[in-house]
Amino acid sequence: MSQKKTRIPLPHPPPPTRHTEWLLIFVSIMVIVAASLLGYMVIAGLIEGRISNMSRGASYEVYSLAQQPRHFWFTIIGHTFWVSVLITMGVGTIWLVRKIDATPQKPPRRK
């Protein structure tokens, strides 16, 4: 007997549905939009010469280039770092979802 006839097929999880892929793409686009808004805030802060630290608590402060240059540049660099991380994460997730979805179709079996 050949192995194909005696082998027991292993259980595999069901393939992901289209809803899961579109949900991941939607969440990734929302992350990219949020990062773009943060990038807009960085550009506006560079033009105006002041930027906030985006804290929601009692330590909320606005740093000015003229009065607090060290805090200003540290905040600009920090926000720029998070913009690049979030955009990379969003684009990478979209790329992975599309790459996983693009599995090659098996050719039809000959009889």
C-alpha beads as a LAMMPS data file, in Angstrom:
LAMMPS data file: protein, C-alpha beads

111 atoms
110 bonds

1 atom types
1 bond types

-500.0 500.0 xlo xhi
-500.0 500.0 ylo yhi
-500.0 500.0 zlo zhi

Masses

1 110.0

Atoms # bond

1 1 1 0.000 0.000 0.000
2 1 1 1.168 3.464 -0.713
3 1 1 1.518 6.065 1.972
4 1 1 -1.188 8.279 0.464
5 1 1 -3.846 5.670 1.128
6 1 1 -2.801 4.877 4.689
7 1 1 -1.925 8.350 5.937
8 1 1 -4.468 10.058 8.208
9 1 1 -4.939 13.705 7.243
10 1 1 -3.948 16.135 9.982
11 1 1 -6.476 18.684 11.210
12 1 1 -5.742 22.220 10.020
13 1 1 -7.312 25.438 11.216
14 1 1 -9.752 27.032 8.794
15 1 1 -8.271 29.722 6.555
16 1 1 -8.903 33.316 7.632
17 1 1 -12.018 34.905 6.220
18 1 1 -12.171 38.015 4.078
19 1 1 -13.678 39.931 7.012
20 1 1 -10.531 39.402 9.056
21 1 1 -8.286 40.669 6.277
22 1 1 -10.363 43.791 5.663
23 1 1 -10.543 44.485 9.399
24 1 1 -6.748 44.317 9.646
25 1 1 -6.388 46.640 6.659
26 1 1 -8.904 49.078 8.178
27 1 1 -7.091 49.134 11.533
28 1 1 -3.766 49.620 9.734
29 1 1 -5.170 52.572 7.791
30 1 1 -6.427 54.098 11.054
31 1 1 -2.919 53.736 12.551
32 1 1 -1.441 55.431 9.467
33 1 1 -3.993 58.274 9.735
34 1 1 -3.171 58.781 13.436
35 1 1 0.557 58.832 12.662
36 1 1 -0.041 61.318 9.857
37 1 1 -1.894 63.630 12.256
38 1 1 1.032 63.394 14.659
39 1 1 3.351 64.208 11.756
40 1 1 1.195 67.223 10.942
41 1 1 1.556 68.347 14.559
42 1 1 5.350 68.028 14.300
43 1 1 5.447 70.112 11.103
44 1 1 3.133 72.735 12.612
45 1 1 5.332 72.809 15.722
46 1 1 8.431 73.399 13.614
47 1 1 6.723 76.243 11.751
48 1 1 5.250 77.889 14.871
49 1 1 8.224 77.254 17.147
50 1 1 6.241 75.530 19.913
51 1 1 4.934 72.011 20.475
52 1 1 3.057 70.159 23.226
53 1 1 4.131 66.952 24.897
54 1 1 0.664 65.379 24.305
55 1 1 0.209 64.384 27.947
56 1 1 -3.378 64.168 29.158
57 1 1 -2.525 64.529 32.832
58 1 1 -1.271 67.305 35.041
59 1 1 2.133 67.334 33.298
60 1 1 0.792 68.795 30.041
61 1 1 3.227 71.414 28.798
62 1 1 3.915 73.396 25.667
63 1 1 7.595 73.732 24.821
64 1 1 8.855 76.806 23.001
65 1 1 11.945 76.895 20.844
66 1 1 12.920 80.277 22.262
67 1 1 12.441 79.425 25.972
68 1 1 13.042 75.663 26.209
69 1 1 15.053 74.536 23.162
70 1 1 16.225 71.244 24.701
71 1 1 12.684 70.094 25.573
72 1 1 11.402 71.373 22.224
73 1 1 13.895 69.381 20.148
74 1 1 13.551 66.293 22.361
75 1 1 9.776 66.372 21.842
76 1 1 10.163 66.912 18.075
77 1 1 12.572 63.959 17.819
78 1 1 10.338 61.768 19.982
79 1 1 7.218 62.543 17.963
80 1 1 9.105 61.976 14.697
81 1 1 10.314 58.610 15.967
82 1 1 6.755 57.533 16.809
83 1 1 5.468 58.778 13.448
84 1 1 8.002 56.611 11.635
85 1 1 7.298 53.581 13.860
86 1 1 3.525 53.824 13.458
87 1 1 3.619 54.383 9.689
88 1 1 6.066 51.500 9.247
89 1 1 3.863 49.274 11.393
90 1 1 0.709 50.207 9.450
91 1 1 2.265 49.768 6.007
92 1 1 3.990 46.540 7.089
93 1 1 0.711 45.105 8.360
94 1 1 -1.060 45.957 5.102
95 1 1 1.815 44.401 3.141
96 1 1 1.689 41.217 5.243
97 1 1 -2.089 40.881 4.896
98 1 1 -1.864 41.310 1.131
99 1 1 1.103 38.902 0.930
100 1 1 -0.713 36.217 2.920
101 1 1 -3.860 36.727 0.840
102 1 1 -1.927 36.306 -2.421
103 1 1 -1.311 32.576 -2.035
104 1 1 -0.922 30.902 -5.411
105 1 1 -3.836 28.817 -6.567
106 1 1 -3.179 25.126 -7.045
107 1 1 -3.443 23.987 -10.632
108 1 1 -6.300 21.584 -11.341
109 1 1 -5.414 17.934 -10.991
110 1 1 -5.173 15.861 -14.128
111 1 1 -7.249 12.741 -14.279

Bonds

1 1 1 2
2 1 2 3
3 1 3 4
4 1 4 5
5 1 5 6
6 1 6 7
7 1 7 8
8 1 8 9
9 1 9 10
10 1 10 11
11 1 11 12
12 1 12 13
13 1 13 14
14 1 14 15
15 1 15 16
16 1 16 17
17 1 17 18
18 1 18 19
19 1 19 20
20 1 20 21
21 1 21 22
22 1 22 23
23 1 23 24
24 1 24 25
25 1 25 26
26 1 26 27
27 1 27 28
28 1 28 29
29 1 29 30
30 1 30 31
31 1 31 32
32 1 32 33
33 1 33 34
34 1 34 35
35 1 35 36
36 1 36 37
37 1 37 38
38 1 38 39
39 1 39 40
40 1 40 41
41 1 41 42
42 1 42 43
43 1 43 44
44 1 44 45
45 1 45 46
46 1 46 47
47 1 47 48
48 1 48 49
49 1 49 50
50 1 50 51
51 1 51 52
52 1 52 53
53 1 53 54
54 1 54 55
55 1 55 56
56 1 56 57
57 1 57 58
58 1 58 59
59 1 59 60
60 1 60 61
61 1 61 62
62 1 62 63
63 1 63 64
64 1 64 65
65 1 65 66
66 1 66 67
67 1 67 68
68 1 68 69
69 1 69 70
70 1 70 71
71 1 71 72
72 1 72 73
73 1 73 74
74 1 74 75
75 1 75 76
76 1 76 77
77 1 77 78
78 1 78 79
79 1 79 80
80 1 80 81
81 1 81 82
82 1 82 83
83 1 83 84
84 1 84 85
85 1 85 86
86 1 86 87
87 1 87 88
88 1 88 89
89 1 89 90
90 1 90 91
91 1 91 92
92 1 92 93
93 1 93 94
94 1 94 95
95 1 95 96
96 1 96 97
97 1 97 98
98 1 98 99
99 1 99 100
100 1 100 101
101 1 101 102
102 1 102 103
103 1 103 104
104 1 104 105
105 1 105 106
106 1 106 107
107 1 107 108
108 1 108 109
109 1 109 110
110 1 110 111
